[in-house]
């Protein structure tokens, strides 16, 4: 029998995960739920384990390759420009939906659940995040719970980008003395890319575990009280993902159909894992398959994973800010809407390297002078919303480098057909 395609395998994994999730919710012993959790958690851990070596080696190789290009600064400028353009469009959609649908007026959530979050965004976070504390951008945090202290170690991708660019530039600067290092780095990059291919083949299994765990843990009952808010957020996400992005691609003579065919593994993985960082190795891989040159993708995609968040930093805070204002009866005027747009475009950089949309939301609420307790009203359904937000984030992290590469005439023609070629090209290669 012919082996099912990778896409079919992933869809099958989603269906199996949904079925197992509902079975686990009804099982009294919790064994199936624990197996699903362990499966999904292990898959995400494998992906995260590859992020640091892949980002570091790819960026060092990228800096070395860009030394012969005279348009490196222009590429960075174009990337930031398109980050801003797409963020402005996304936040405009969020503000429009929040105004028309008025989710805060129709909310059935209890005001007693309004609790100020423990983490809040700050405009100084971006500057703090740029300065690495160590060579790999590792950070340690200790939490107290039930009288016991637990310490966890994480890494700041933004700091890792700064370190990798600096190391790559230094290796180029020292000339012949750095060639041996660059050769070893290129070999390590090839090895880690092969490891990524092996891990990606586990996506159908990881998907089943992640989807099943989401159903076991959250279900859908919590959506009832905040149905209008969740509907507004997901409608905005759908408009950006299936409306704005295809329109921008088509305007730049790129095939939207081909884009979704190639980028689907990363978009899907972002949805089930709820992490742009965990998805980063796959996102960079699909960007290259879409036609973005490897040297440019190695810079643009990791940078986008920390600062390009149309779901978390544009649509969600726009709808959420209007929800909080409507819930508390605070009138917002035209200058406030402009302020929300500015925060959404600039604030994603201010929260770079930090986790979750909550930081961006609190930054928006603080800037507008709205009560931070309003963020607590939305926490019950945040994991469900985070699936869609992350999927849109990841899609945008591929769209922008693809558009910039096309406009700068850097696109690899054989990998990314234009609208004129889309009908004659085969589907994407398996990861």
N, C-alpha and C positions, 0 to 999 in steps of 0.2 A: 504494500500500500504506500501511496505517496505521503511523505511526511508533511503534516500541516505547517503552514507558514508561521513565522514568528508572531505576526499580528494575531492570527487565529489562536495560537497558543496563549497569548496574553489575554484575549477576550475569554477564553476558556478558563484561565486562572481567575479572572474576575467573577465569572459565573459560579465557579466552584467555591470561591471565597464567600460570596453572598449566601450560598446554600449552607455552607459549614457554619457561617456566623449565626444564622437563625437557629440551626441545630444546637450550637453551643449555648445560646441564650436560654434554651429550654432544658439543657442538661444540668442535673443537680450537682454532679461531682466536680465540674469545672475543668476536667482533664482536657477536653477538646479545646476549650477557650485558651488554656495555657499553651497547648501545642501551637495554636494559631499565633498567639502572641510571640512565642519563641521563634517561630518560622519567620514572621515579618521583621521582628527585631534583629535577628541574625542577618537577614538580607541587607537591611539598612546599615548595619555595622560594617559589613563587607564593603559596601559602597563608600562609606565615610572613611574607612581605612585607606582607601586609594586616593582620597581627595588631596591630602597634603603632598605625597610624592608626585602625583600627576600634575598638580598646579605648579609646584616648584620647578620640576624638570621641564615642563612645557613652556613656562614663562622664561626660564633661562635660555632655552633654545630659541624662543621667539625673539628675545632681545638680540641674540647673536645673529639671527637671520635678518632682522630689520636694520642692521647696521649698514647694509648696502642700499636701503631704500631711502629716497629723499622725501617721501611723503608721510613719514611716521607721525609727525606732529599733526598733519592734516587728518590722518585717520582717527587720532584721538579726539580732535575737535569735532569731526563729523559724528563720531560715536556719541559724544556727550550731547550734541545738538539733537540727534534722533531720540536719545533718551528723553530729552525735555519735550519734544514734539508729541511723542506717543503718551507720555505722562499727562500732558495738558489735555489731550483728547479724552483719555480715560477719566480724569477727574471731572471733566465737563459732563461726561455721561453720568457719573456718579451724582453730581450735583443736580442734574436734570431729573433723574429718577427719584432722588430723595425729596425734591420739591413737589413733583407730581404725585407720587405715591404716598407721601407723608407717613412713613412707617412708625414714627414716634407717637403719632396721634392714635393709631390703631393697635398699639402694643398692649398685650394682656399680661405683661410681666409685672411681678410684685415689686414695689419700690423698696421693700426690705432687702432685696438682693443687690442693691446699689452699694458697692463697697469699693473704696479707692484701691487700685492695684498697687502691688509692692514695687513694680518697675515702671518707670516713667521715662519718656524720651527727653533728650536735652540737645540743644544746638551745639554744645561743646563735644558731644560724643564723637563726631566725625574727626575732629582734630586729635582727640585722645586715641581714637582707633587707628590713626595713621602711624603712630609711633610704636614700633614693636618692642615688647619687653624682652624677647629672646629671639633666636634665629628662626624658629618655626612659628612664632606668633602664638605660643601655647599660653593658656590662662587657666588658673586654678581657682575654684570657688568652694567654700565650706558652708554647709547648711546645718542648722540645728533642728531636729525633729524628735519629739518625745524624749528629750534629754540626751539624745545621741547625736554626735557630729559625723557628718559624711562629707568627704571631699571629692569633687569631680574635676577632671581635666578636660578642657575643650580647646579649640584653636580658633583664632580670629583670621578669617580668610583675607580680609583687607590688609592686615599686617603681613600675612604671608605673601601677598602680591607685592607689597613694598619691598620686602626682603629679597624676593626672587628677582625683581627688576634691578635692584641694586647689585646683587651678585652677578647677574648677567652682564650688566654694564661694566662692572669691574673686570670680569673675565675678558671682555672685548678690549678694554682699555690697556690691559697689560700685554696684549699682543700675543706673541708666540708662547709666552709662559702660560697663557690661559687656554691654549688649544687642547692640551691633554685633558683638562677639566671639562671642556665643552664636548670632547669626544666621549668621555665617560658619561656625561649628562645625557647625550643623545642615545647611548646604549641603554641607560636606565629608563629613559622615556619610552623606548620601544618595548622594554620588558613590562613596564607598568601598563602600557596600552594593551598588551596581550592578556595580562591579568584582568583588565577591565572587560575584555571580550568574554572571558570565561564567566565572570560574575554576572554580566548582562544576560547570559544564557539562562540564568536562574530566575529571571524576571517573572515568568508565569507562576513559579512556586512562591516567590516573594509576594507577588500580587495577591494570591489567595490568602496568605497569612495576614497581610496588611488590611485588606478589605474585610476579611472575617473578623479581625480584632476591632476594627472601627464599628462594626455592627454590634458586636458583643458589648463594647464599652459604652457607646453613646446611643445606639438605636436612633429612632427618629421622633420619639415622643416629646423631646424638649423643643422641637420646632414649632409646636402648636402655639405657644404664647408669643413667639417672635416670628410667626410665619410671614407677615408682611415685610419685616425687615430682611429676613433671609431671602425672600423672593426678590426684593429690590436688589440685593447684593448679587445674587446669581444671575438675574436678568442683565445687570451691568457687565458682569464677567462674560456672559455669553455674547453680548453685543461687541465687546472688545475682541474676544477670541475669534468669533465667526463673522464679524462685520468689519471692524476697524483694521485688523491685521490683514485679512484678505484684500481689502480695498487698497491699503498701502502697498502690498506686494504687487497687485495688478497695476497700480499706477507707476511702479518701477519696472514693469515688464517682466515680472516674476510670476510663476504659476502658483496660485494658492493651493490647488489640488496637490501638486507635487510637494509643496511645503508641508502640508499636513501628513502626507504619506511618509515623508522622511522624518519629520519631527515628532511623530506620534509616540515613539518609545519614550522620549524625554517628557513630553506633556503628560502621558499616562503615568509615568513613574513619579512625577511631581505631584499628581493628584493623590496617589495612594500613599506616598511616603510623607507628604506634607513638608518637604524640606528641599529648598533650592540647592543647598549645599550638598546634601546626600545625592541629589540628581546631577550635580555639576559634571562629573566625568562623562555621563551619558549625554548631557546637553552639549558639551564640547564635541563629542563624537558625532552627533547628528548635525551639528552646525557645519562640520567639515564635509559630511556626506551631502549636505545641501549645497555645497559649493564654496563655502567660506575658506579662504586659504588657511592652512594650518598655523602659519606664523601669526596671522592676525587673530584667528580664533583663540589661540592660546592666551592672548591678552584680553580680548573683548569679552569672552564668555565668563571667565572668572570674575572680571570686574563687574560685569552685568549681574552676576549671581549675588553680589553684595549691595548693588545700588540700583538695579533696574527691577522695580517691583510694581508693575501696573495694578496687580491685584491687591497686594498688601498696602502699598503706599499711595494709591490714587483712588481707586473705586471704593475700597472698604472704608478708609477714613472719611471720605466725602459723605457717603451715605450714613456712616455712624455718627459723624458730627451733627448732621441734620436730625438724625433720630434723637440724639441726646437733647438738642435744642428744643425740638418739638415735644419731647417727653416732659421736660421741665418748664415748658411754656416760655422759652427765651426767644425773642424775635431776632432773626438775623437779617441783615441788610446787604446791599450790593458790595460794600467794602469787605464784609465778612466772607462773602463768596470768593472774592478776589484773593483774600488772605488764605482761604482753604486751598485754592489752586496753587499759590506760591509755596505754601508749606508742603504740598504733595510733590511738587517738582524738585524743590531744594531739600526737603526733609528726608528723602530716601537716602541722600548722602550723609545726612546727620545721624541716621540710625544704621549706617552701614556696619556690618559685622555683628550687629545685635540680632537677637532671636525674636521672631514673631511679629505680627501686625499690631500687637498691643502697644509696643513702644511707639510706633508711628501714630496710633490713635491718641495716646496720651499727649504726644507732642502737639497734635492738632488741637485737642481740647484745651491744653494749657495756653497755646497761642491765642485762641479765641476767648479765653476766660470762662469756658464752660466747666461745670463741676466734673472732676475726675471720677467721682463715684458713678457717673453715667456709664463708664467703661465696664463696671461690674455687672450692669444689667445684661450685657451681651456675652458674658463669658460662658454661659451654659451651652451655647451652640457654636462657640468659636471653633472647636475641632472640625465640625461639619462644614463650616464656611471656609476653613483653612485649606480644605482639599481643593476647592475651586479656585481660591486665591493663588495657591502655589502653582496650579496648572497654567494659569494665565501668566504668572511671573515667568515661568520657564519658557513658555511660548514667546514672550517678548524678548527673552534673552537670546533667542535664535533669530527672531525677526530683524532686530536692529543690526546685528553684524551682517546679516544677509543683504539688507538694503544698502548698507554702507559699502560693502564689497561690490555690489552691482553698480552703484553710482561712481565708485572709484575705478571701475573696470578691472577689478581684481578677481572677479568670480571665476571659478573653475568651470568652464563650459560643459564638460562631460558629466559633471556631478550635479549641476543645477540648471536644467533647461529653462528657458524663458517661456512666456505664453505661446510663442510661435513653435517651440519645440516640444512642449509638454505632451502633446498627443502622440509623439513618436518614440518617447523614451520609456524604458522599462521601469518597474517599481524599485524601491529602495533596497539596498543590500541588507541582509540580516546583520545584526550587530555582532 
